[in-house]
Structures are given as structure tokens and as C-alpha cells.
């Protein structure tokens, strides 16, 4: 399987986990009884960190592909790209 596909799948599944942890955090806050335990409060942070890195990778993909494509065309002999 391609790395891009793996990164996309990881990003999708981690986003689901992040959403579930945020919902659990709001439920714990809505129940009252003071502040929820720290493990509930901070549980969205690890998935958020993974989403940050996978999202930055996915964001950069089209720009890197364009940059590689432009670099590959300029390296041809004659200086002009074939059409």
C-alpha cells in the first residue's frame, strides 16, 4: 500500500478517536461534580498531535508534487518541456 494512503487512513481514524474524546470531555463537564479527572481532560491531546502531523503532511502533498513536477520538467535537455 502507498504511504499516502496509509497516512490518509491514519488521519481519518484518528480524527474519529479525537471526536470521541472531545465528546467524552463535554459529557464529563456537563455531568457536574467539579472538574473531571485529568485523564479525561487531557485525552484529546494525543490524537490532536497525530492529527497535526498527518494533516501537515497531507496539506503539503500537492505543493511537493507540483514542485517535483516543475523540477523534473526543467531538467530535460533543451530546456523545454514536451507537450
Gaussian input, Z-matrix of N, CA and C with variables (Angstrom, degrees):
# hf/3-21g

backbone

0 1
 N
 C     1     B1
 C     2     B2     1     A1
 N     3     B3     2     A2     1     D1
 C     4     B4     3     A3     2     D2
 C     5     B5     4     A4     3     D3
 N     6     B6     5     A5     4     D4
 C     7     B7     6     A6     5     D5
 C     8     B8     7     A7     6     D6
 N     9     B9     8     A8     7     D7
 C    10    B10     9     A9     8     D8
 C    11    B11    10    A10     9     D9
 N    12    B12    11    A11    10    D10
 C    13    B13    12    A12    11    D11
 C    14    B14    13    A13    12    D12
 N    15    B15    14    A14    13    D13
 C    16    B16    15    A15    14    D14
 C    17    B17    16    A16    15    D15
 N    18    B18    17    A17    16    D16
 C    19    B19    18    A18    17    D17
 C    20    B20    19    A19    18    D18
 N    21    B21    20    A20    19    D19
 C    22    B22    21    A21    20    D20
 C    23    B23    22    A22    21    D21
 N    24    B24    23    A23    22    D22
 C    25    B25    24    A24    23    D23
 C    26    B26    25    A25    24    D24
 N    27    B27    26    A26    25    D25
 C    28    B28    27    A27    26    D26
 C    29    B29    28    A28    27    D27
 N    30    B30    29    A29    28    D28
 C    31    B31    30    A30    29    D29
 C    32    B32    31    A31    30    D30
 N    33    B33    32    A32    31    D31
 C    34    B34    33    A33    32    D32
 C    35    B35    34    A34    33    D33
 N    36    B36    35    A35    34    D34
 C    37    B37    36    A36    35    D35
 C    38    B38    37    A37    36    D36
 N    39    B39    38    A38    37    D37
 C    40    B40    39    A39    38    D38
 C    41    B41    40    A40    39    D39
 N    42    B42    41    A41    40    D40
 C    43    B43    42    A42    41    D41
 C    44    B44    43    A43    42    D42
 N    45    B45    44    A44    43    D43
 C    46    B46    45    A45    44    D44
 C    47    B47    46    A46    45    D45
 N    48    B48    47    A47    46    D46
 C    49    B49    48    A48    47    D47
 C    50    B50    49    A49    48    D48
 N    51    B51    50    A50    49    D49
 C    52    B52    51    A51    50    D50
 C    53    B53    52    A52    51    D51
 N    54    B54    53    A53    52    D52
 C    55    B55    54    A54    53    D53
 C    56    B56    55    A55    54    D54
 N    57    B57    56    A56    55    D55
 C    58    B58    57    A57    56    D56
 C    59    B59    58    A58    57    D57
 N    60    B60    59    A59    58    D58
 C    61    B61    60    A60    59    D59
 C    62    B62    61    A61    60    D60
 N    63    B63    62    A62    61    D61
 C    64    B64    63    A63    62    D62
 C    65    B65    64    A64    63    D63
 N    66    B66    65    A65    64    D64
 C    67    B67    66    A66    65    D65
 C    68    B68    67    A67    66    D66
 N    69    B69    68    A68    67    D67
 C    70    B70    69    A69    68    D68
 C    71    B71    70    A70    69    D69
 N    72    B72    71    A71    70    D70
 C    73    B73    72    A72    71    D71
 C    74    B74    73    A73    72    D72
 N    75    B75    74    A74    73    D73
 C    76    B76    75    A75    74    D74
 C    77    B77    76    A76    75    D75
 N    78    B78    77    A77    76    D76
 C    79    B79    78    A78    77    D77
 C    80    B80    79    A79    78    D78
 N    81    B81    80    A80    79    D79
 C    82    B82    81    A81    80    D80
 C    83    B83    82    A82    81    D81
 N    84    B84    83    A83    82    D82
 C    85    B85    84    A84    83    D83
 C    86    B86    85    A85    84    D84
 N    87    B87    86    A86    85    D85
 C    88    B88    87    A87    86    D86
 C    89    B89    88    A88    87    D87
 N    90    B90    89    A89    88    D88
 C    91    B91    90    A90    89    D89
 C    92    B92    91    A91    90    D90
 N    93    B93    92    A92    91    D91
 C    94    B94    93    A93    92    D92
 C    95    B95    94    A94    93    D93
 N    96    B96    95    A95    94    D94
 C    97    B97    96    A96    95    D95
 C    98    B98    97    A97    96    D96
 N    99    B99    98    A98    97    D97
 C   100   B100    99    A99    98    D98
 C   101   B101   100   A100    99    D99
 N   102   B102   101   A101   100   D100
 C   103   B103   102   A102   101   D101
 C   104   B104   103   A103   102   D102
 N   105   B105   104   A104   103   D103
 C   106   B106   105   A105   104   D104
 C   107   B107   106   A106   105   D105
 N   108   B108   107   A107   106   D106
 C   109   B109   108   A108   107   D107
 C   110   B110   109   A109   108   D108
 N   111   B111   110   A110   109   D109
 C   112   B112   111   A111   110   D110
 C   113   B113   112   A112   111   D111
 N   114   B114   113   A113   112   D112
 C   115   B115   114   A114   113   D113
 C   116   B116   115   A115   114   D114
 N   117   B117   116   A116   115   D115
 C   118   B118   117   A117   116   D116
 C   119   B119   118   A118   117   D117
 N   120   B120   119   A119   118   D118
 C   121   B121   120   A120   119   D119
 C   122   B122   121   A121   120   D120
 N   123   B123   122   A122   121   D121
 C   124   B124   123   A123   122   D122
 C   125   B125   124   A124   123   D123
 N   126   B126   125   A125   124   D124
 C   127   B127   126   A126   125   D125
 C   128   B128   127   A127   126   D126
 N   129   B129   128   A128   127   D127
 C   130   B130   129   A129   128   D128
 C   131   B131   130   A130   129   D129
 N   132   B132   131   A131   130   D130
 C   133   B133   132   A132   131   D131
 C   134   B134   133   A133   132   D132
 N   135   B135   134   A134   133   D133
 C   136   B136   135   A135   134   D134
 C   137   B137   136   A136   135   D135
 N   138   B138   137   A137   136   D136
 C   139   B139   138   A138   137   D137
 C   140   B140   139   A139   138   D138
 N   141   B141   140   A140   139   D139
 C   142   B142   141   A141   140   D140
 C   143   B143   142   A142   141   D141
 N   144   B144   143   A143   142   D142
 C   145   B145   144   A144   143   D143
 C   146   B146   145   A145   144   D144
 N   147   B147   146   A146   145   D145
 C   148   B148   147   A147   146   D146
 C   149   B149   148   A148   147   D147
 N   150   B150   149   A149   148   D148
 C   151   B151   150   A150   149   D149
 C   152   B152   151   A151   150   D150
 N   153   B153   152   A152   151   D151
 C   154   B154   153   A153   152   D152
 C   155   B155   154   A154   153   D153
 N   156   B156   155   A155   154   D154
 C   157   B157   156   A156   155   D155
 C   158   B158   157   A157   156   D156
 N   159   B159   158   A158   157   D157
 C   160   B160   159   A159   158   D158
 C   161   B161   160   A160   159   D159
 N   162   B162   161   A161   160   D160
 C   163   B163   162   A162   161   D161
 C   164   B164   163   A163   162   D162
 N   165   B165   164   A164   163   D163
 C   166   B166   165   A165   164   D164
 C   167   B167   166   A166   165   D165
 N   168   B168   167   A167   166   D166
 C   169   B169   168   A168   167   D167
 C   170   B170   169   A169   168   D168
 N   171   B171   170   A170   169   D169
 C   172   B172   171   A171   170   D170
 C   173   B173   172   A172   171   D171
 N   174   B174   173   A173   172   D172
 C   175   B175   174   A174   173   D173
 C   176   B176   175   A175   174   D174
 N   177   B177   176   A176   175   D175
 C   178   B178   177   A177   176   D176
 C   179   B179   178   A178   177   D177
 N   180   B180   179   A179   178   D178
 C   181   B181   180   A180   179   D179
 C   182   B182   181   A181   180   D180
 N   183   B183   182   A182   181   D181
 C   184   B184   183   A183   182   D182
 C   185   B185   184   A184   183   D183
 N   186   B186   185   A185   184   D184
 C   187   B187   186   A186   185   D185
 C   188   B188   187   A187   186   D186
 N   189   B189   188   A188   187   D187
 C   190   B190   189   A189   188   D188
 C   191   B191   190   A190   189   D189
 N   192   B192   191   A191   190   D190
 C   193   B193   192   A192   191   D191
 C   194   B194   193   A193   192   D192
 N   195   B195   194   A194   193   D193
 C   196   B196   195   A195   194   D194
 C   197   B197   196   A196   195   D195
 N   198   B198   197   A197   196   D196
 C   199   B199   198   A198   197   D197
 C   200   B200   199   A199   198   D198
 N   201   B201   200   A200   199   D199
 C   202   B202   201   A201   200   D200
 C   203   B203   202   A202   201   D201
 N   204   B204   203   A203   202   D202
 C   205   B205   204   A204   203   D203
 C   206   B206   205   A205   204   D204
 N   207   B207   206   A206   205   D205
 C   208   B208   207   A207   206   D206
 C   209   B209   208   A208   207   D207
 N   210   B210   209   A209   208   D208
 C   211   B211   210   A210   209   D209
 C   212   B212   211   A211   210   D210
 N   213   B213   212   A212   211   D211
 C   214   B214   213   A213   212   D212
 C   215   B215   214   A214   213   D213
 N   216   B216   215   A215   214   D214
 C   217   B217   216   A216   215   D215
 C   218   B218   217   A217   216   D216
 N   219   B219   218   A218   217   D217
 C   220   B220   219   A219   218   D218
 C   221   B221   220   A220   219   D219
 N   222   B222   221   A221   220   D220
 C   223   B223   222   A222   221   D221
 C   224   B224   223   A223   222   D222
 N   225   B225   224   A224   223   D223
 C   226   B226   225   A225   224   D224
 C   227   B227   226   A226   225   D225
 N   228   B228   227   A227   226   D226
 C   229   B229   228   A228   227   D227
 C   230   B230   229   A229   228   D228
 N   231   B231   230   A230   229   D229
 C   232   B232   231   A231   230   D230
 C   233   B233   232   A232   231   D231
 N   234   B234   233   A233   232   D232
 C   235   B235   234   A234   233   D233
 C   236   B236   235   A235   234   D234
 N   237   B237   236   A236   235   D235
 C   238   B238   237   A237   236   D236
 C   239   B239   238   A238   237   D237
 N   240   B240   239   A239   238   D238
 C   241   B241   240   A240   239   D239
 C   242   B242   241   A241   240   D240
 N   243   B243   242   A242   241   D241
 C   244   B244   243   A243   242   D242
 C   245   B245   244   A244   243   D243
 N   246   B246   245   A245   244   D244
 C   247   B247   246   A246   245   D245
 C   248   B248   247   A247   246   D246

   B1=1.4457
   B2=1.5369
   B3=1.2832
   B4=1.4471
   B5=1.5421
   B6=1.3469
   B7=1.4597
   B8=1.5132
   B9=1.3182
   B10=1.4633
   B11=1.5227
   B12=1.3088
   B13=1.4688
   B14=1.5305
   B15=1.3352
   B16=1.4669
   B17=1.5242
   B18=1.3182
   B19=1.4655
   B20=1.5273
   B21=1.3287
   B22=1.4699
   B23=1.5303
   B24=1.3311
   B25=1.4611
   B26=1.5299
   B27=1.3223
   B28=1.4686
   B29=1.5185
   B30=1.3226
   B31=1.4628
   B32=1.5332
   B33=1.3179
   B34=1.4783
   B35=1.5216
   B36=1.3368
   B37=1.4541
   B38=1.5178
   B39=1.3069
   B40=1.4685
   B41=1.5239
   B42=1.3236
   B43=1.4605
   B44=1.5270
   B45=1.3215
   B46=1.4665
   B47=1.5290
   B48=1.3332
   B49=1.4666
   B50=1.5212
   B51=1.3194
   B52=1.4621
   B53=1.5260
   B54=1.3209
   B55=1.4659
   B56=1.5270
   B57=1.3145
   B58=1.4688
   B59=1.5292
   B60=1.3303
   B61=1.4708
   B62=1.5208
   B63=1.3281
   B64=1.4683
   B65=1.5297
   B66=1.3242
   B67=1.4723
   B68=1.5284
   B69=1.3501
   B70=1.4692
   B71=1.5225
   B72=1.3041
   B73=1.4602
   B74=1.5253
   B75=1.3237
   B76=1.4659
   B77=1.5273
   B78=1.3104
   B79=1.4673
   B80=1.5232
   B81=1.3235
   B82=1.4668
   B83=1.5251
   B84=1.3194
   B85=1.4692
   B86=1.5305
   B87=1.3293
   B88=1.4614
   B89=1.5243
   B90=1.3116
   B91=1.4579
   B92=1.5211
   B93=1.3029
   B94=1.4657
   B95=1.5106
   B96=1.3064
   B97=1.4600
   B98=1.5205
   B99=1.3037
   B100=1.4625
   B101=1.5216
   B102=1.3028
   B103=1.4654
   B104=1.5259
   B105=1.3206
   B106=1.4662
   B107=1.5299
   B108=1.3049
   B109=1.4717
   B110=1.5360
   B111=1.3128
   B112=1.4714
   B113=1.5247
   B114=1.3397
   B115=1.4644
   B116=1.5256
   B117=1.3353
   B118=1.4662
   B119=1.5290
   B120=1.3338
   B121=1.4671
   B122=1.5211
   B123=1.3251
   B124=1.4662
   B125=1.5262
   B126=1.3148
   B127=1.4722
   B128=1.5283
   B129=1.3417
   B130=1.4712
   B131=1.5269
   B132=1.3130
   B133=1.4599
   B134=1.5306
   B135=1.3432
   B136=1.4761
   B137=1.5369
   B138=1.3514
   B139=1.4678
   B140=1.5242
   B141=1.3210
   B142=1.4621
   B143=1.5266
   B144=1.3235
   B145=1.4633
   B146=1.5283
   B147=1.3276
   B148=1.4730
   B149=1.5245
   B150=1.3304
   B151=1.4628
   B152=1.5200
   B153=1.3183
   B154=1.4631
   B155=1.5237
   B156=1.3263
   B157=1.4607
   B158=1.5234
   B159=1.3302
   B160=1.4668
   B161=1.5229
   B162=1.3267
   B163=1.4593
   B164=1.5144
   B165=1.3290
   B166=1.4657
   B167=1.5229
   B168=1.3201
   B169=1.4688
   B170=1.5222
   B171=1.3304
   B172=1.4649
   B173=1.5221
   B174=1.3318
   B175=1.4577
   B176=1.5292
   B177=1.3260
   B178=1.4633
   B179=1.5233
   B180=1.3185
   B181=1.4657
   B182=1.5283
   B183=1.3263
   B184=1.4666
   B185=1.5245
   B186=1.3221
   B187=1.4581
   B188=1.5271
   B189=1.3205
   B190=1.4623
   B191=1.5237
   B192=1.3276
   B193=1.4635
   B194=1.5289
   B195=1.3157
   B196=1.4606
   B197=1.5240
   B198=1.3361
   B199=1.4539
   B200=1.5315
   B201=1.3349
   B202=1.4686
   B203=1.5171
   B204=1.3284
   B205=1.4621
   B206=1.5090
   B207=1.3130
   B208=1.4663
   B209=1.5150
   B210=1.3056
   B211=1.4522
   B212=1.5208
   B213=1.3358
   B214=1.4588
   B215=1.5119
   B216=1.3280
   B217=1.4544
   B218=1.5222
   B219=1.3200
   B220=1.4543
   B221=1.5200
   B222=1.3194
   B223=1.4566
   B224=1.5175
   B225=1.3184
   B226=1.4672
   B227=1.5200
   B228=1.3125
   B229=1.4558
   B230=1.5247
   B231=1.3079
   B232=1.4429
   B233=1.5140
   B234=1.3319
   B235=1.4462
   B236=1.5195
   B237=1.3371
   B238=1.4585
   B239=1.5217
   B240=1.2994
   B241=1.4669
   B242=1.5157
   B243=1.3253
   B244=1.4622
   B245=1.5043
   B246=1.3169
   B247=1.4599
   B248=1.5016
   A1=108.85
   A2=116.04
   A3=123.68
   A4=110.61
   A5=117.20
   A6=120.98
   A7=111.96
   A8=117.11
   A9=119.97
   A10=111.17
   A11=116.22
   A12=120.25
   A13=109.97
   A14=116.65
   A15=120.25
   A16=111.01
   A17=116.64
   A18=120.43
   A19=110.29
   A20=116.90
   A21=120.03
   A22=111.72
   A23=116.63
   A24=119.96
   A25=111.39
   A26=116.25
   A27=119.66
   A28=109.83
   A29=117.06
   A30=121.41
   A31=110.84
   A32=116.52
   A33=119.95
   A34=111.37
   A35=117.66
   A36=120.35
   A37=111.99
   A38=117.30
   A39=119.67
   A40=110.15
   A41=117.78
   A42=119.11
   A43=110.81
   A44=117.40
   A45=120.65
   A46=109.76
   A47=117.10
   A48=120.60
   A49=111.10
   A50=116.90
   A51=120.92
   A52=110.69
   A53=116.80
   A54=120.63
   A55=110.83
   A56=117.07
   A57=120.79
   A58=110.54
   A59=117.44
   A60=118.96
   A61=112.06
   A62=117.27
   A63=119.72
   A64=110.33
   A65=117.08
   A66=120.57
   A67=110.34
   A68=116.51
   A69=119.51
   A70=111.27
   A71=116.90
   A72=120.91
   A73=110.68
   A74=117.27
   A75=120.21
   A76=111.64
   A77=117.58
   A78=120.38
   A79=109.98
   A80=116.79
   A81=120.52
   A82=110.90
   A83=117.15
   A84=119.99
   A85=111.47
   A86=117.33
   A87=121.12
   A88=112.27
   A89=117.35
   A90=120.06
   A91=111.97
   A92=116.80
   A93=119.34
   A94=111.28
   A95=115.12
   A96=119.40
   A97=112.79
   A98=116.80
   A99=119.64
   A100=111.73
   A101=114.65
   A102=120.26
   A103=110.39
   A104=117.42
   A105=119.58
   A106=110.47
   A107=117.42
   A108=119.66
   A109=111.13
   A110=116.47
   A111=119.21
   A112=114.18
   A113=117.76
   A114=118.22
   A115=110.92
   A116=118.57
   A117=120.70
   A118=109.91
   A119=115.58
   A120=119.52
   A121=111.82
   A122=116.42
   A123=120.66
   A124=113.94
   A125=118.08
   A126=120.24
   A127=114.23
   A128=121.71
   A129=118.49
   A130=114.53
   A131=118.79
   A132=119.97
   A133=114.76
   A134=121.44
   A135=118.39
   A136=113.59
   A137=119.35
   A138=117.14
   A139=112.36
   A140=116.82
   A141=119.66
   A142=111.13
   A143=117.18
   A144=120.40
   A145=110.85
   A146=116.83
   A147=120.01
   A148=109.77
   A149=116.77
   A150=120.30
   A151=112.08
   A152=117.10
   A153=120.48
   A154=110.31
   A155=117.47
   A156=120.29
   A157=112.53
   A158=117.73
   A159=118.66
   A160=110.68
   A161=117.08
   A162=120.09
   A163=112.42
   A164=117.29
   A165=119.80
   A166=111.03
   A167=116.81
   A168=120.62
   A169=110.63
   A170=116.39
   A171=120.16
   A172=111.57
   A173=117.27
   A174=120.76
   A175=110.99
   A176=116.46
   A177=120.51
   A178=113.37
   A179=118.65
   A180=121.20
   A181=114.58
   A182=120.60
   A183=118.78
   A184=113.20
   A185=116.94
   A186=120.10
   A187=111.23
   A188=116.38
   A189=120.15
   A190=109.99
   A191=116.94
   A192=119.93
   A193=110.59
   A194=116.94
   A195=120.36
   A196=110.39
   A197=116.24
   A198=120.87
   A199=110.77
   A200=116.77
   A201=120.15
   A202=111.14
   A203=116.54
   A204=119.76
   A205=111.96
   A206=117.45
   A207=121.29
   A208=110.37
   A209=117.13
   A210=120.75
   A211=110.62
   A212=116.80
   A213=120.62
   A214=112.40
   A215=117.98
   A216=121.05
   A217=111.68
   A218=117.92
   A219=119.84
   A220=111.62
   A221=117.88
   A222=120.76
   A223=113.95
   A224=119.20
   A225=121.84
   A226=110.37
   A227=114.97
   A228=118.84
   A229=109.14
   A230=116.46
   A231=121.30
   A232=113.11
   A233=117.31
   A234=120.45
   A235=115.17
   A236=118.32
   A237=119.29
   A238=109.24
   A239=114.56
   A240=120.42
   A241=109.45
   A242=114.76
   A243=118.78
   A244=109.75
   A245=115.52
   A246=119.93
   A247=109.98
   D1=146.80
   D2=-178.30
   D3=-71.87
   D4=146.00
   D5=178.67
   D6=-59.37
   D7=-38.53
   D8=-179.28
   D9=-61.79
   D10=-39.34
   D11=179.62
   D12=-66.89
   D13=-41.69
   D14=178.07
   D15=-61.38
   D16=-45.21
   D17=-179.34
   D18=-63.19
   D19=-41.99
   D20=178.62
   D21=-62.29
   D22=-43.79
   D23=179.43
   D24=-64.60
   D25=-42.84
   D26=177.40
   D27=-61.03
   D28=-43.08
   D29=-179.69
   D30=-61.77
   D31=-42.42
   D32=-179.81
   D33=-64.98
   D34=-47.78
   D35=-176.53
   D36=-70.05
   D37=-36.57
   D38=178.09
   D39=-69.29
   D40=-32.10
   D41=176.96
   D42=-65.15
   D43=-35.00
   D44=175.51
   D45=-65.53
   D46=-44.66
   D47=178.50
   D48=-62.55
   D49=-39.73
   D50=177.79
   D51=-62.34
   D52=-44.53
   D53=179.85
   D54=-61.95
   D55=-41.97
   D56=179.53
   D57=-63.89
   D58=-41.61
   D59=-179.68
   D60=-68.25
   D61=-34.69
   D62=177.16
   D63=-68.00
   D64=-41.94
   D65=177.28
   D66=-62.01
   D67=-42.58
   D68=177.77
   D69=-62.81
   D70=-35.24
   D71=177.99
   D72=-65.34
   D73=-45.01
   D74=178.49
   D75=-65.77
   D76=-37.51
   D77=177.69
   D78=-63.98
   D79=-42.41
   D80=179.56
   D81=-64.89
   D82=-37.24
   D83=177.73
   D84=-70.73
   D85=-36.43
   D86=-177.79
   D87=-72.10
   D88=-26.33
   D89=-179.38
   D90=-67.97
   D91=-18.65
   D92=-179.88
   D93=80.82
   D94=-162.18
   D95=179.39
   D96=80.00
   D97=26.96
   D98=179.07
   D99=87.28
   D100=-162.40
   D101=-178.96
   D102=-76.05
   D103=140.04
   D104=176.05
   D105=-69.97
   D106=165.56
   D107=179.22
   D108=-59.95
   D109=151.68
   D110=-178.39
   D111=-59.24
   D112=-31.39
   D113=-178.68
   D114=-66.71
   D115=-27.41
   D116=175.07
   D117=-78.96
   D118=-40.06
   D119=-178.35
   D120=-63.99
   D121=-41.98
   D122=-175.60
   D123=-95.41
   D124=2.13
   D125=-177.95
   D126=-63.91
   D127=-27.97
   D128=176.99
   D129=-73.19
   D130=-13.24
   D131=-173.37
   D132=-69.96
   D133=-44.10
   D134=178.08
   D135=-60.96
   D136=-45.00
   D137=176.14
   D138=-63.94
   D139=-33.16
   D140=178.82
   D141=-65.27
   D142=-37.80
   D143=177.44
   D144=-64.69
   D145=-41.73
   D146=177.56
   D147=-64.35
   D148=-41.83
   D149=178.43
   D150=-62.95
   D151=-34.22
   D152=177.86
   D153=-61.17
   D154=-50.76
   D155=-175.82
   D156=-71.41
   D157=-41.51
   D158=178.82
   D159=-69.42
   D160=-35.69
   D161=178.09
   D162=-66.92
   D163=-40.18
   D164=176.61
   D165=-64.39
   D166=-39.26
   D167=176.88
   D168=-61.94
   D169=-48.17
   D170=-179.08
   D171=-66.54
   D172=-32.78
   D173=177.61
   D174=-66.81
   D175=-38.33
   D176=-176.17
   D177=-79.50
   D178=-17.95
   D179=-175.58
   D180=-52.76
   D181=-51.13
   D182=-178.32
   D183=-64.28
   D184=-34.61
   D185=-179.52
   D186=-70.75
   D187=-39.36
   D188=178.03
   D189=-67.45
   D190=-40.32
   D191=178.70
   D192=-64.07
   D193=-40.28
   D194=178.28
   D195=-65.78
   D196=-41.81
   D197=-179.80
   D198=-64.76
   D199=-42.42
   D200=178.27
   D201=-66.59
   D202=-38.18
   D203=178.61
   D204=-65.37
   D205=-41.89
   D206=179.36
   D207=-67.99
   D208=-37.18
   D209=179.76
   D210=-69.08
   D211=-37.39
   D212=179.16
   D213=-67.82
   D214=-35.88
   D215=179.92
   D216=-71.97
   D217=-35.24
   D218=-177.01
   D219=-75.67
   D220=-15.52
   D221=-179.25
   D222=-85.24
   D223=-0.80
   D224=-179.37
   D225=-74.25
   D226=154.09
   D227=178.44
   D228=-71.31
   D229=143.45
   D230=-179.51
   D231=94.41
   D232=-16.24
   D233=175.62
   D234=78.14
   D235=-2.45
   D236=179.48
   D237=-119.98
   D238=145.42
   D239=-179.86
   D240=-84.06
   D241=143.93
   D242=174.12
   D243=-77.52
   D244=147.07
   D245=-179.18
   D246=-110.06

